[in-house]
Amino acid sequence: KQRSYEYNKEMFGKVAADITKDEMFLEADAGFKKFKASAQKEVNYLVKEFECRKAADSYARASTARTGVLDTARLHTYKFNEDLFKKVSVIPDGKNHGLIFILDWSGSMQNVLSDTCKQLFNLIWFCKKVNIPFEVYAFTNEWLRPSYNNAILPESHYERKAGLVCVESDFSLMNLFTSKVNGKELEHQMLNIWRLAVCFDNTYYCKYTYPNRMCLSGTPLNESLVALHQILPQFQKQNKLQKVQCVILTDGEANHLPYHLEVKRAWDKDPYIGCRGINPNTTFLRDRKLGTTYKFDYGYHHYTDTLLHNLKDKFPTVNFIGIRVLAGRDANRFIGLYHSTADKQFDKIQSDWKKAKSFTITNSGYDAYFGLSSSALSQEAEFDVADDASKAQIKTAFVKSLKSKKMNKKVLGEFIELVA
């Protein structure tokens, strides 16, 4: 729920004293309605591409079978043809798909959360149209904060043992959206999250504020990847799915997770289970069930890549897709995490960024890591000019709309290729 109306009036004084609850959200709700209308073209494009690829896959797996019924048109060939039976083409049904989304709810997302939600909402509406089950989670360290919970410390998620990866007890995944609810309830919840995104984007000017537990937090991305070991098989089993995809929408790297270590302290009878940070030279990740060992590297992003490689080995049929919303000034730094300036691929990716304001990284822990321009996402893709516009103004508006559509179609097409 939003904080109380009375709280908002007190918070904003005379500015909010004379407005109703409906007026408080008027501007944000109008923005949501406008975006939903403009997004339908992209959603329909996703649906069309998905259905085409599903159909192509079904025909590629088609087979021909005998029916056991004589084909009278071939009876005259009985002396030299042994196959006199009618045949039928068998086209198997498409696979049952499902999508898990992980949304970054960290403080650094404040200025790009609205743009990230736009991409997320497009994908949710796509799932809804083609009847794909989905769950959307947002990671946070705020939901279980003791100051919001009568000073009660949250319980540990697991029994601490030496050698286990350490996941702090304040880590939570908020299940924001689910395909289990009806369309009306889903739309209402999407509107609520849209209002929050608008609030974070306009902190000093917004007429309402956010609930304490929904405050933007740290970046427990790696903790979320650990939790996926339970979420993915549970989601697949509950919905009886053949193919599950995982989409992670984030704007940055996360801290390394430490591991538990048993320490004997002179003042304690029993050994104490503490935590120690990883040393890439001496620390390895071992999955006992797979019997596989993974080496860590020094960069922050390499730790996440290691966890992703482990997930891909554990769930080989799942595609892990990263979506990174970037400000223009951050693009080169992000590309540099995976490609050096001496790498030929670096120039190609830079060229893609300049032309279409998007690019794809293929050598990370993700099957595909999409970089999208936040400024391009926030622009309207519609070709809209005034009646008395000059030729130059019409040309500018047309080129602008083409660039935006080019970026969206390129990324959406690559996304569908992975998902279908």
C-alpha positions in Angstrom: 0.0 0.0 0.0 1.0 3.6 -0.4 1.7 5.6 2.7 -1.4 7.2 4.1 -3.0 10.3 2.5 -2.7 12.1 5.8 1.1 11.4 5.9 1.5 12.9 2.4 -0.4 16.0 3.4 1.9 16.4 6.4 5.0 15.7 4.3 4.2 18.1 1.5 2.3 20.7 3.6 0.1 23.1 1.6 1.1 21.7 -1.7 -0.8 18.5 -1.0 -3.4 19.8 1.4 -5.9 20.8 -1.2 -5.7 17.8 -3.5 -7.7 14.5 -3.5 -6.3 11.0 -3.6 -7.1 10.8 -7.3 -5.5 14.1 -8.1 -2.3 13.0 -6.3 -1.7 10.2 -8.9 -3.2 12.1 -11.8 0.0 12.8 -13.7 1.6 9.4 -13.1 -1.6 7.6 -14.1 -1.9 9.6 -17.3 1.7 8.7 -18.2 1.0 5.0 -17.6 -2.1 5.1 -19.8 -0.2 6.9 -22.6 2.7 4.5 -22.4 0.4 1.5 -22.5 -1.3 2.7 -25.7 2.1 3.4 -27.4 3.5 0.1 -26.3 1.0 -2.1 -28.1 2.9 -1.9 -31.4 6.0 -3.4 -29.8 4.0 -6.0 -27.9 2.2 -7.0 -31.2 5.6 -7.2 -32.9 6.8 -9.5 -30.1 3.8 -11.7 -30.5 4.1 -12.0 -34.2 7.8 -12.9 -34.1 7.2 -15.4 -31.3 4.4 -17.2 -33.2 6.4 -17.2 -36.4 9.4 -18.8 -34.7 7.2 -21.3 -32.9 5.5 -22.3 -36.1 8.9 -22.6 -37.9 10.2 -24.8 -35.1 7.1 -27.0 -35.2 7.5 -27.5 -39.0 11.2 -28.3 -38.6 10.3 -31.1 -36.3 7.4 -32.4 -38.5 7.4 -36.0 -39.6 5.5 -38.1 -42.1 3.6 -41.3 -40.9 1.7 -44.0 -42.7 -2.1 -44.1 -41.9 -2.7 -47.8 -42.7 -5.3 -46.9 -45.3 -4.7 -47.8 -48.9 -4.2 -44.9 -51.3 -6.4 -45.8 -54.3 -4.6 -43.4 -56.5 -1.5 -45.5 -56.2 -3.0 -49.0 -56.7 -2.1 -49.1 -60.3 1.6 -49.0 -59.3 1.5 -52.1 -57.2 3.9 -54.0 -59.4 6.8 -51.7 -58.8 5.8 -49.7 -55.7 5.6 -51.3 -52.3 4.3 -48.1 -50.5 0.5 -48.0 -51.4 -0.7 -46.5 -48.1 -1.8 -42.9 -47.5 0.5 -40.7 -45.5 -0.1 -37.9 -43.0 2.2 -35.1 -41.8 2.6 -35.0 -38.0 3.4 -31.6 -36.6 4.2 -31.7 -32.9 2.8 -29.0 -30.6 5.0 -26.1 -29.6 6.9 -26.2 -26.3 5.3 -24.9 -23.1 7.2 -21.7 -22.3 7.6 -19.8 -19.0 9.5 -16.6 -18.0 11.1 -15.6 -14.7 12.1 -11.9 -14.4 14.5 -10.4 -11.8 14.2 -6.6 -11.4 17.0 -4.5 -9.9 15.5 -2.5 -7.0 18.7 -0.8 -5.9 19.4 2.9 -5.3 21.4 3.3 -8.5 18.2 2.5 -10.4 16.5 5.6 -9.3 17.0 7.6 -12.6 16.4 4.6 -14.9 13.7 2.7 -13.1 10.9 4.2 -15.2 12.7 3.2 -18.4 13.5 -0.2 -17.2 9.9 -0.7 -16.1 8.8 0.1 -19.7 10.9 -2.8 -21.0 9.5 -5.0 -18.3 5.9 -4.1 -18.9 6.3 -4.7 -22.7 7.5 -8.2 -21.9 4.7 -8.8 -19.3 2.0 -7.7 -21.8 3.7 -10.0 -24.4 3.5 -13.0 -22.0 -0.1 -12.2 -21.2 -1.1 -12.1 -24.9 0.5 -15.5 -25.8 -0.5 -17.1 -22.4 3.0 -17.6 -21.1 3.2 -18.1 -17.3 5.6 -15.6 -15.7 6.8 -14.4 -12.3 8.5 -11.0 -11.6 10.7 -10.6 -8.6 12.6 -7.5 -7.4 15.6 -7.9 -5.1 16.0 -5.8 -2.0 17.7 -5.4 1.4 14.9 -3.1 2.8 11.8 -5.3 3.2 13.1 -7.0 6.3 14.9 -4.1 7.8 14.4 -4.2 11.7 13.4 -0.6 11.9 10.3 -1.4 9.8 9.6 -4.7 11.7 9.4 -3.6 15.4 13.2 -4.0 15.7 13.0 -7.8 15.2 16.0 -9.1 13.4 15.1 -11.3 10.4 15.8 -15.1 10.7 18.6 -16.6 8.6 17.5 -18.2 5.3 19.5 -21.4 6.0 21.6 -23.2 8.6 25.1 -21.7 8.5 27.9 -24.2 7.9 31.6 -23.7 7.1 32.2 -23.5 3.3 28.7 -22.4 2.3 28.1 -19.1 0.4 26.9 -16.4 2.8 23.5 -14.8 2.0 22.6 -12.2 4.6 19.3 -12.5 6.4 18.0 -9.1 5.2 17.9 -10.3 1.6 14.4 -10.6 0.1 12.8 -11.1 -3.3 9.5 -9.2 -3.7 7.1 -11.0 -6.0 5.8 -7.9 -7.8 3.8 -9.6 -10.6 2.5 -13.0 -11.5 0.5 -14.6 -14.3 -1.7 -16.3 -11.7 -3.9 -13.2 -11.2 -6.5 -11.9 -13.6 -5.9 -9.1 -16.1 -7.5 -6.4 -14.0 -5.5 -7.2 -10.9 -2.3 -7.4 -12.9 -3.0 -4.0 -14.5 -3.7 -2.5 -11.1 -0.4 -3.8 -9.7 1.5 -2.6 -12.7 0.1 0.9 -12.2 1.2 0.8 -8.5 4.8 0.0 -9.5 4.7 2.6 -12.3 3.7 5.2 -9.6 6.6 4.2 -7.5 9.0 4.5 -10.5 7.7 8.0 -11.2 8.1 8.9 -7.5 11.7 7.8 -7.5 12.4 9.6 -10.7 10.9 12.9 -9.3 11.7 12.6 -5.6 11.7 16.4 -4.9 8.6 17.3 -7.0 6.3 14.3 -6.5 3.1 14.9 -4.5 3.3 11.4 -2.9 6.0 9.2 -1.6 6.9 5.5 -1.3 6.3 2.9 1.4 9.3 2.3 3.7 9.6 -1.3 2.8 9.6 -0.5 -1.0 12.6 1.9 -0.6 15.4 1.4 -3.1 18.2 -0.6 -1.5 21.6 -2.2 -2.1 22.3 -4.6 -5.0 21.8 -8.2 -3.8 22.0 -9.5 -7.4 24.3 -12.4 -6.6 22.0 -13.4 -3.7 19.1 -13.6 -6.3 21.2 -15.9 -8.5 21.7 -18.2 -5.6 17.9 -18.2 -4.9 17.2 -19.1 -8.6 18.5 -22.6 -7.8 15.1 -23.1 -5.9 12.9 -20.7 -7.9 13.5 -22.1 -11.4 12.7 -25.8 -10.8 9.8 -24.9 -8.5 8.3 -22.6 -11.2 8.8 -25.2 -13.9 7.2 -28.0 -11.9 4.2 -25.9 -10.8 3.4 -24.8 -14.3 4.4 -28.1 -16.1 6.7 -26.2 -18.4 9.2 -27.6 -20.9 11.1 -24.4 -21.5 11.9 -21.7 -18.9 13.8 -18.5 -19.6 15.2 -16.1 -17.0 15.5 -12.3 -17.7 17.5 -10.1 -15.3 17.0 -6.3 -15.7 19.7 -4.4 -13.9 22.0 -1.3 -14.1 25.2 -2.4 -12.5 27.4 -5.0 -10.8 27.0 -6.4 -7.3 29.4 -7.0 -4.5 31.0 -10.4 -4.0 29.4 -12.8 -1.6 31.7 -14.0 1.2 31.7 -17.6 2.4 31.2 -19.1 5.9 34.2 -20.0 8.0 34.4 -21.9 11.3 36.5 -19.9 13.8 37.6 -21.0 17.3 37.5 -18.1 19.7 39.0 -18.3 23.2 35.9 -16.9 24.9 33.4 -19.3 23.2 32.8 -22.9 24.1 31.6 -23.9 20.6 33.2 -22.9 17.3 31.8 -19.6 15.8 30.6 -19.5 12.2 31.8 -16.3 10.7 32.3 -15.0 7.1 35.4 -14.4 5.0 35.7 -12.6 1.6 36.8 -14.6 -1.4 40.4 -14.7 -2.6 40.4 -15.4 -6.4 43.8 -17.2 -6.0 42.7 -19.7 -3.3 38.8 -19.7 -3.3 36.7 -21.8 -5.6 33.0 -22.4 -6.0 32.0 -26.0 -5.9 28.6 -27.4 -6.8 28.6 -30.8 -5.0 25.5 -32.1 -6.8 27.1 -31.4 -10.2 30.6 -32.3 -9.1 31.8 -29.1 -10.8 34.4 -26.5 -9.6 34.5 -22.9 -10.8 37.3 -20.4 -10.5 36.7 -16.8 -9.4 38.3 -13.7 -11.1 39.1 -10.3 -9.6 36.4 -8.1 -11.3 33.1 -7.5 -9.6 31.2 -8.6 -12.7 33.2 -11.9 -12.9 31.7 -13.1 -9.7 28.2 -12.8 -11.2 29.4 -14.5 -14.4 30.7 -17.4 -12.3 27.3 -17.8 -10.6 25.6 -17.6 -14.0 27.9 -20.3 -15.5 27.0 -22.6 -12.5 23.2 -21.9 -13.2 23.6 -22.7 -16.9 25.3 -26.0 -16.0 22.6 -26.8 -13.5 19.7 -25.8 -15.9 21.1 -26.4 -19.4 17.7 -25.8 -21.1 17.3 -22.3 -19.5 18.4 -19.1 -21.3 19.7 -16.4 -19.0 19.2 -13.0 -20.6 20.5 -9.7 -19.2 19.0 -6.3 -19.9 21.2 -3.4 -19.0 19.7 0.1 -19.2 22.6 2.6 -19.7 23.1 6.3 -19.7 25.2 7.4 -22.7 28.3 8.2 -20.6 28.3 4.6 -19.1 28.2 2.6 -22.4 32.0 2.5 -23.1 32.8 1.5 -19.5 30.3 -1.3 -19.6 31.5 -2.6 -23.0 35.1 -2.4 -21.7 34.2 -5.0 -19.0 33.9 -7.7 -21.7 35.9 -6.3 -24.6 39.3 -4.5 -24.6 39.7 -1.5 -27.0 42.1 -3.7 -29.0 39.4 -6.2 -29.6 37.7 -5.9 -33.0 34.4 -6.7 -31.4 34.7 -3.5 -29.3 34.5 -1.3 -32.5 31.5 -3.3 -33.8 29.6 -2.9 -30.5 30.4 0.8 -30.3 29.1 1.1 -33.9 25.9 -0.6 -32.9 25.5 1.8 -29.9 26.0 4.9 -32.1 23.6 3.7 -34.8 20.8 2.0 -32.9 21.5 3.0 -29.2 21.7 -0.7 -28.3 24.1 -3.6 -28.5 24.5 -7.2 -27.5 27.3 -8.7 -25.4 27.7 -12.5 -26.0 30.8 -13.4 -24.0 29.4 -12.7 -20.5 27.8 -15.2 -18.1 24.5 -14.4 -19.8 23.4 -16.1 -23.0 22.9 -12.6 -24.3 23.5 -9.3 -22.4 21.5 -6.4 -24.0 22.7 -2.8 -23.5 19.9 -0.3 -24.1 20.1 3.5 -24.0 17.9 5.0 -21.3 17.5 8.3 -23.2 16.3 6.4 -26.3 13.9 4.3 -24.3 12.3 7.4 -22.8 11.7 8.9 -26.2 8.4 8.4 -27.9 8.6 6.2 -31.1 5.5 7.7 -32.7 5.9 9.9 -35.8 4.0 13.0 -34.6 4.4 16.6 -36.0 2.3 19.7 -36.0 0.0 20.5 -38.9 2.1 23.5 -39.9 5.5 21.8 -39.5 8.2 22.6 -42.0 10.0 20.0 -44.2 13.0 20.1 -41.9 10.8 19.5 -38.8 9.0 16.6 -40.5 12.3 15.0 -41.6 13.8 15.3 -38.0 10.7 13.7 -36.5 10.7 10.9 -39.0 14.4 10.1 -38.5 13.9 10.2 -34.8 11.0 7.7 -34.9 12.9 5.4 -37.2 15.9 5.3 -34.9 13.8 4.4 -31.9 11.9 1.7 -33.8 15.1 0.3 -35.2 16.6 -0.1 -31.7 13.4 -1.7 -30.3 12.9 -4.1 -33.2 16.6 -5.2 -33.2 16.6 -6.0 -29.5 13.1 -7.5 -29.4 14.0 -9.7 -32.4 17.1 -11.0 -30.7 15.2 -11.6 -27.5 12.5 -13.6 -29.2 15.1 -15.7 -31.0 16.4 -16.8 -27.6 13.0 -17.3 -26.0 11.0 -19.1 -28.7 
